[in-house]
Amino acid sequence: MDFPEVLTEARALVTPAMDAALVRLSPEIRRVIDYHMGWRDAEGRPVQRRGSKSVRPALAFLSARAGGGAAGDATAGAVTVEFLNNWAFLIDDVMDRDRYRRHRETAWVVFGEGQAICAGTALLTLAEQVLLECDSPHRLAALRLTLDTSAMMLAGQTLDMTFEQRLDFTVDESMTMTRSKTASLMRCATSIGAILVGAPEDVVDALEEFGQCLGVAFQARDDMLGIWGISDQTGGRPPGFDLKARKGTLPIAVALRDERCGSELRDLLSAHQELPDADVARAADLVAAAGGREWTDDLARRMVMQATKAIDRLDLADDVRGHFEHLAAMGLPDDVA
Amino acid sequence: MDFPEVLTEARALVTPAMDAALVRLSPEIRRVIDYHMGWRDAEGRPVQRRGSKSVRPALAFLSARAGGGAAGDATAGAVTVEFLNNWAFLIDDVMDRDRYRRHRETAWVVFGEGQAICAGTALLTLAEQVLLECDSPHRLAALRLTLDTSAMMLAGQTLDMTFEQRLDFTVDESMTMTRSKTASLMRCATSIGAILVGAPEDVVDALEEFGQCLGVAFQARDDMLGIWGISDQTGGRPPGFDLKARKGTLPIAVALRDERCGSELRDLLSAHQELPDADVARAADLVAAAGGREWTDDLARRMVMQATKAIDRLDLADDVRGHFEHLAAMGLPDDVA
């Protein structure tokens, strides 16, 4: 099984378990979820399923194997992280006013904000129900981790929103936001499987460190795509959308602390409620000139390296280690234009 | 201890437990909660605490006593229902565009929609953490009930939002919404204490029926206030706000099925995005003429009676029964102008 197969296999394992859980939702919530997941169109007609890459479920399955169990022991954990990830997508899209995801209109654009938020929150609740009802004797520890994770994600999203109202956030604040909003879920994915199979504490600790570092790397790479990505890489979002939306991402935070470029960037970003297309290229150049691009690229690479080191401590089957390393390499910003 | 004291005492018991839980929230989320609860102003300065009437915590404490335990055994349950209730307030206010609650601007008006939604959802997560960590050997059954309750509340809120887009909802649909959106939380409040103390199934069943009926009665009364209530009773909302917002409440659903008044009402409600003040009185008269007021008033009374009957089956201490009956009487629409 080479690299993409680990994702294909994860999706094949997690999808029926998700389907089994989703039957509990009301028809009104279900239609929003089915659209958001890429399973049905806005009118409820089935479409060729696309959906997510299933990175987080794949990590959850590998985590169970790293903890000495079988992939299937982490099914409830894989469903949980996939539901949490989609909860975050659904509510973040509303709050960030993002109109496109995976090359389709976002759920709130199609169904309204309230519907998208309730549907997202229903996934959060459903994730906890799935965990509470699974047959692992360690399910309560996994549930505790999940609740901590969702609390951190909410704190991170809230902090993120405060950034949009001010242009004085620091790199430290942006790192705190990155850790709580994104890395916490990746850490949950890389450790929940091991927790469900009752792995020893040092194994869980190493897997948590792996996920935490990987999460920061993924976000750093995403932050670069939010400025320099092309539409193909960003699910159809306009170029420079993080600049347009004045997001508190890492490269922007780094650039804002630069004396010369930072003040020009601040002037540019604060001149309009939304940065006009004509100014996006100039703002992106300022971020690069201030070193924001290099700093973020370097962070992503260091984090992938630290993640890999964390699992070097573990006694893993060769294929598990190989898959972990392949997935970690997805955090490298090599393909940013 | 006469009637208002049961609420005062409940608040005295639940408030320190809420405070102890809330320290886990991030400062950004905490300021939204403290404002919403009526503990601090928009700038974060402490104000004379007002907050909720604490009906649901009081029911949770009484529920523990009805199940053979002490009030204090239900502290985590009381915190849970109070957090769930405030979660619902925070998100419903955003979705219904309600600008006033408890005679103050709502949290989303002050802090923005995203902040209010994250803060509300943080209360939901925190409620589950409090339950999972409490020391009752029956905490998992209580957690299961709480997850079912939040899932039902989300289904109800979602159904409610679909009503606003159409004026063809039936009385059955409005009842389904009432049961899932409001009554489910009341049922949780009246049974969670008994569950936490390990009461026998027939006791829990009777308390659930009590709460379910009481919840429908409270909502029916609220539906009447949403049309005929005066500002003092509705926390500062404008008169007839449910008509203005085209809510799918019970009296409106009943009126819409009336051949003559229903069609005039439908024309009036659909003529504008928001009903002008001048037409509110006419719309309210149409609802009354169609029998919507009488029907809803009658429902509230029957539900209070059925609730009282449900607990008649139980062997309760006199003071517990008396408090339950007093709280149930709050569902009677006697004071609707």
Interface residues (C-beta under 8 A of the other chain):
Chain A: R24 L25 S26 E28 I29 V32 I91 V94 M95 G112 E113 G114 Q115 I117 C118 A119 T121 A122 L124 T125 L126 E128 Q129 L132 L140 L143 R144 L147 D148 S150 A151 L154 A155 Q157 T158 L159 M161 T162 S180
Chain B: R24 L25 S26 E28 I29 V32 I91 V94 M95 G112 E113 G114 Q115 I117 C118 A119 T121 A122 L124 T125 L126 E128 Q129 L132 L140 L143 R144 L147 D148 S150 A151 L154 A155 Q157 T158 L159 M161 T162 S180
